[in-house]
Amino acid sequence: MSKMPNLKETLPRFENTLSFAEQMDKDDPLAQFREQFHMPKSLTGEDQLYFTGNSLGLQPIKVKEYIAEELADWAFLGVEGHLQAKTPWLPYHEFLTESTARLVGAKPNEVVVMNTLTVNLHLMLVSFYRPTKDRFKILIEGNAFPSDQYAVQSQATFHGYNHHKAIIEQCPKAGEYILRTEDILETIETRGSEIALILLGQCNYLSGQAFDIPAIVKAAHKKDIPVGLNLAHGAGNLLLNLHDWDVDFAVWCSYKYLNAGPGAIAGCFIHEKHGNKKQLPRFAGWWGHNKQTRFEMGPEFEAIPGAEGWQLSNPPIFQLAALRASMDVFDQAGMPALRKKSELLTGYLEYLLNQLPNDFVTIITPKDPQARGCQLSFKVNTDAPTMLEELKLSGAICDFRQPDILRAAPAPLYNSFADVYKFAQLLERKANSPEVKTQK
Ligand SMILES: *Cc1c(COP(=O)(O)O)cnc(C)c1O
């Protein structure tokens, strides 16, 4: 993938002390960004040790101001706000185009914010899943997020295929948690002629594994298979280069790493080479219609060239306002700097987890920083749901996913090295407790 220096050579030698963690925070050029977020409080009134930014990112302080501006413009201007608002509503989504394109490594005409994630996934499947009698299968990663599984299954059914036959799940080898790139490539090589589409969670929600997208896309395109990505766990977490990777489409939500709030408006990428293809079927709505003639209210749909042509409805302005506040923070910090810190922060968490006594923790996320984002997924040598409750009482939030996996995601915008250290201390206390020592 990218030509990052070998992290082993660039990582500082970590130390398992609070003073080390605090020194790392002092040296962190992004440390002040934490102040741009509301930190939830623990029962004792301190900042929570918040490691669920992979589920719901924290609220940027400025969100309130951005939304208040739209409320005020609506109150004073009514319908005139479409053109007269300080940030006019008619083209509001366009004010997010540049920062969104930067975020995912796309050209501006390749991205649009609209709808929610699973809705966008269905819209993309309408356009890019074109099954035929001989070629109707969809390849997805094993342990894909349930919504993705339901989406591809229902699309196969919609086209008249038995979804048990239509979906190929690429699972890890027995006893392993991580997919090997060579296994994915082999499936493409041996079964490519049956496969109509590949859909991958670019960074898997459960294992935290980030796939080698350029290699997979290259192999898929050799077999004429389009590749779509779900970036729910990639956007705002990993460095993305969708255009150059030649990905066909991608969709993502904005409430996880992108901090745009619960149910936030989502994003969509359509590679420029597909943006004007008349022969691609799509479900259309008036917001995707040529902006010059949209209000002539004519009966014939004429798509805006590029990703915007897939829009259906006029978008929720308060949602766009929240996303704008959040994207402004990303623009200030910059993804390359965030990613650099993220590798250190997650590397530090990994180092501390591996130091825990009594084999308390087994990390399943790849060791290679290139093959993961900020999340570490791990198993613990005790009853995980009970432990999570105890952690919560002590002010630390991470989460549990069936069957037995804990996920902790230090987010470089607002988590500190001291957060990570204190979290590991809580786990250490647990690892040393009697019920753990007696297990095995
Ligand atoms: C979070 C997540 C979703 C959620 O879908 P919504 O439509 O936003 O509710 C879907 N897929 C993946 C991979 C996710 O991580």
The ligand as an SDF file (V2000), in Angstrom:
LIG
                    3D

 15 15  0  0  0  0  0  0  0  0999 V2000
  -22.1940    1.4100   11.4380 C   0  0  0  0  0  0  0  0  0  0  0  0
  -22.3160    0.5730   10.2240 C   0  0  0  0  0  0  0  0  0  0  0  0
  -23.5160    0.5150    9.5050 C   0  0  0  0  0  0  0  0  0  0  0  0
  -24.7620    1.2270    9.9880 C   0  0  0  0  0  0  0  0  0  0  0  0
  -25.6310    1.5120    8.9510 O   0  0  0  0  0  0  0  0  0  0  0  0
  -26.6510    2.7650    9.0290 P   0  0  0  0  0  0  0  0  0  0  0  0
  -27.3400    2.6990    7.7450 O   0  0  0  0  0  0  0  0  0  0  0  0
  -25.8190    4.0030    9.2280 O   0  0  0  0  0  0  0  0  0  0  0  0
  -27.5350    2.5540   10.2090 O   0  0  0  0  0  0  0  0  0  0  0  0
  -23.5410   -0.2440    8.3400 C   0  0  0  0  0  0  0  0  0  0  0  0
  -22.4460   -0.9120    7.9090 N   0  0  0  0  0  0  0  0  0  0  0  0
  -21.2740   -0.8710    8.6010 C   0  0  0  0  0  0  0  0  0  0  0  0
  -20.0780   -1.6110    8.0840 C   0  0  0  0  0  0  0  0  0  0  0  0
  -21.1790   -0.1420    9.7750 C   0  0  0  0  0  0  0  0  0  0  0  0
  -20.0280   -0.1390   10.4560 O   0  0  0  0  0  0  0  0  0  0  0  0
  1  2  1  0
  2  3  1  0
  2 14  2  0
  3  4  1  0
  3 10  2  0
  4  5  1  0
  5  6  1  0
  6  7  2  0
  6  8  1  0
  6  9  1  0
 10 11  1  0
 11 12  2  0
 12 13  1  0
 12 14  1  0
 14 15  1  0
M  END
$$$$
